[in-house]
């Protein structure tokens, strides 16, 4: 369920994409396939909303033309484990001897492809 953050009451026009810009204001840009004239020009600021974003929320313009937010759906939920490096385990290093072997194998494959041409 979304919660309203700012009441702006914007009336949408066809062919425009409405969004919350970096400064927290409502802006709009021409859609490439929105009908009407082809997309040209810079995005326009529609209304100053002054919304401060919080991490973990998705902000959008709802049906009423107001700014709303909802919790982002994340894979794994809240009980997600931290990466191994953050849990205190050291990363297992690959042996240095493997790298030259792989490079040589790649070079051999390249020369074989060139020979076939």
C-alpha positions as CSV (number, residue, x, y, z in Angstrom):
1,X,0.0,0.0,0.0
2,X,1.3,3.4,-0.9
3,X,1.4,6.4,1.3
4,X,1.1,10.0,0.1
5,X,4.1,12.1,0.7
6,X,3.1,15.5,-0.9
7,X,-0.1,16.7,-2.3
8,X,0.4,18.3,-5.7
9,X,-2.8,17.6,-7.6
10,X,-1.2,17.5,-11.0
11,X,-3.4,17.0,-14.1
12,X,-1.6,14.7,-16.5
13,X,-1.4,15.4,-20.2
14,X,-1.1,12.6,-22.8
15,X,2.4,12.0,-24.2
16,X,4.3,13.1,-21.1
17,X,6.1,11.0,-18.5
18,X,5.8,12.4,-15.0
19,X,8.4,11.6,-12.3
20,X,10.1,12.9,-9.2
21,X,13.5,14.4,-10.1
22,X,16.7,14.5,-8.1
23,X,15.8,17.6,-6.2
24,X,12.5,16.2,-5.1
25,X,10.3,18.2,-7.5
26,X,7.8,16.8,-10.0
27,X,9.1,17.0,-13.5
28,X,7.9,15.8,-16.9
29,X,9.5,14.7,-20.1
30,X,8.2,13.8,-23.5
31,X,7.6,10.1,-24.1
32,X,9.2,8.6,-27.2
33,X,6.0,6.7,-28.1
34,X,3.4,8.8,-26.3
35,X,1.5,10.0,-29.3
36,X,1.5,13.5,-30.7
37,X,4.8,15.2,-31.6
38,X,8.1,13.4,-31.5
39,X,10.2,13.7,-28.3
40,X,12.3,16.9,-28.2
41,X,13.6,19.3,-25.6
42,X,14.6,19.1,-22.0
43,X,12.5,17.9,-19.1
44,X,10.2,20.5,-17.6
45,X,9.7,21.1,-13.9
46,X,5.9,21.0,-13.2
47,X,5.7,21.6,-9.4
48,X,8.0,22.2,-6.5
49,X,7.3,19.4,-4.1
50,X,10.5,19.4,-2.0
51,X,10.4,15.7,-1.2
52,X,13.3,14.2,0.7
53,X,13.8,10.6,-0.4
54,X,14.5,7.8,2.0
55,X,16.4,4.7,1.1
56,X,14.4,1.6,0.4
57,X,11.3,3.4,-1.0
58,X,10.0,3.8,-4.5
59,X,8.6,7.3,-5.2
60,X,6.0,7.9,-7.9
61,X,3.1,10.2,-9.0
62,X,-0.2,8.5,-8.2
63,X,-3.6,8.7,-9.9
64,X,-4.6,11.8,-8.1
65,X,-1.4,13.6,-9.2
66,X,0.2,13.5,-5.8
67,X,3.6,12.2,-4.8
68,X,3.4,8.8,-3.2
69,X,5.9,6.2,-2.0
70,X,5.9,2.4,-1.3
71,X,8.4,0.0,0.2
72,X,10.6,-1.5,-2.5
73,X,10.3,-5.2,-3.1
74,X,13.7,-6.8,-2.5
75,X,14.7,-10.4,-3.1
76,X,15.2,-12.5,-0.1
77,X,13.3,-10.2,2.3
78,X,14.7,-8.8,5.6
79,X,16.6,-11.9,6.6
80,X,19.1,-11.6,3.9
81,X,22.7,-12.6,4.8
82,X,25.7,-10.3,4.3
83,X,28.3,-11.2,1.7
84,X,31.1,-13.5,2.9
85,X,33.6,-10.6,3.1
86,X,31.4,-8.7,5.5
87,X,30.8,-11.8,7.6
88,X,34.5,-12.0,8.4
89,X,35.6,-14.8,6.0
90,X,38.5,-14.0,3.7
91,X,38.0,-14.5,0.0
92,X,39.7,-17.7,-1.3
93,X,42.4,-16.6,-3.7
94,X,42.9,-18.5,-6.9
95,X,46.3,-19.8,-7.5
96,X,48.6,-17.6,-9.6
97,X,49.6,-20.7,-11.7
98,X,46.1,-20.9,-13.2
99,X,46.2,-17.5,-15.0
100,X,49.0,-18.2,-17.5
101,X,47.4,-21.5,-18.4
102,X,44.1,-19.9,-19.2
103,X,45.8,-17.2,-21.2
104,X,47.8,-19.7,-23.2
105,X,44.6,-21.7,-23.8
106,X,42.9,-18.6,-25.1
107,X,45.8,-17.8,-27.4
108,X,45.8,-21.3,-28.8
109,X,42.0,-21.1,-29.5
110,X,42.5,-17.7,-31.3
111,X,45.3,-19.0,-33.5
112,X,43.3,-22.1,-34.4
113,X,40.3,-19.9,-35.5
114,X,42.7,-17.8,-37.6
115,X,44.1,-20.9,-39.2
116,X,40.7,-22.1,-40.2
117,X,39.9,-18.9,-42.2
